[in-house]
Amino acid sequence: MNDAEGLAFLADRAATSKYITSVCSGSLLLAAAGLLKGYKATSHWAMRDSLSAFGAEPVEARVVVDRNRITGGGVTAGIDFGLVILAKLRGDDAAKLTQLAMEYDPEPPFDAGSPKTAGPAIVEQAINFMAATMEKQAS
């Protein structure tokens, strides 16, 4: 996000793109490049609120479509995100066929896929784990 050349590259390519998209914390890169200012967007739950620092409107959702900006939440939301983009590019039936072909019929074994349902102790553990992982990567 501090790579001016990389952010300029994103902004340049966005100028001629039909869709500007990202999954997970990639939306922060788009936002840092100025591509989500005035747009609704989502990201991984731990990063989502950071979008507002760049002029985006954070939305708690797995996929957010705002004009030609499409953003997806955390890792598994990427499947939903991909199906939404496929439907836009090839139609709903192509997305439905793909969903069936990959047997995407989620039934998570636990109701802990969001901070709202995971409970405070698990959320705290997740935040601590992610912070420690980011600290290791930074050093």
N, C-alpha and C positions, 0 to 999 in steps of 0.2 A: 504494500500500500504506500510505501515511501519511494517507490521506483518511478520517478517522473517519466522516464522513457516508456516504461510499460503501461502506465496510465494513459499517456498520450497515444500509444498504439491502440489501446482499447477505444478511446474517444474517436480516433481516426476511422477505425473499422466500423464503428457504430453509425457513423454518418451515412454510410451506404448500405446498412443492413436492414433487412426486412424485420427481423426480430432481434432483440437484445436480451440475452437470457443468462441465467446462472442458477446453480444449485448450491445449497448450504452457504458457507461463509463467502463464497465467490461473489455474492451480492454486495459485500463490502468493497470488493475491488471495483465493481461497476459504479457504486456510489462514490468512491474516492475519485473516480475518473469523471465525476459530474453527470453520470448517465442516468441516475435515479432521482435527481432533484425534481421535486414536484410529482413524483410517482409513488404509488403504493407498492410495497415490496415486502418480501419475507426473507428469512435466513434461518440458520440453526437457532434454536431458542436461546442459547447462551449469548448469541451475537446480535439477535434481531433488533434490540433497542438501540444499538450503536448506529443503525442506519439513519436515525434522525439527525445525528451530528453532521451528516452530509446532505441534508435537505430532503431525504426520502421519508415517506410515511410508513412506519413499520406496521405490518398486519400479521396477526397470529393466525396463520393458515399454512397448509401443506404446499399449496401452489397459489400464487397471486398473478393474475393477468391484468395489467393496466396499460391499455393501448398496445404498443408493440413491445412492452417490457414484460417478460415472464420470469418469475423467480420461484425457486423451490426451497422448502425448508431443509431439514437435516437429511442425512444419507438416504433413508428409505423413501422420503418424499420425492427423491429423484426419479423413482419409478412412476409415480403419479405425474410428475413434471414431464417426463418423457412421453407419456400417453397423451397429455394435453397438447404438447407440441406436435406429436404425430397426427392428432385429430385436426389441428389447424392446417397442417401441410397436406394431409392425404384424406381427411374426412373421418367422421366418427366410426364408420365401419372398419376402417383400417386399424384404428386404435383398439376397437373391441376385439378384432381378430388377433391382434398382437397380445392383448391382455389374456385371452383364452389360450393362445399358443404357449405362453410362458406360465400358464396356470397361476396368474396373479389373483389370488383370492385370500387375502391376508386374514389370519386368525391368530393374532399374537398370543403367546402363552401367558402373558402378564399384562395387566393394565397399568403399565409404567412408561409409556412412550412419550409422555409429555410432563412438564413440571406440574401441571394441574392434577395429574393422576398418580404420579410416582411417589408422592409424599415428601415431606421436608427433609428427612434424613437421607433418602436416596438422592434428592436434588443436591444437597450439600456435598455428599460424596462425589457426585458427578462434577460439580464445580471445582472441588479440590483436585480431582484427578486431571481435569482439563487444564487447570492452572499449572500443575506440576509438569504436565507434558509440554505446555508452551514454554515454561521456564527452561526445561531441558533443551528444547529446540533452539532457544535464543542463545544458549551458551556454547 
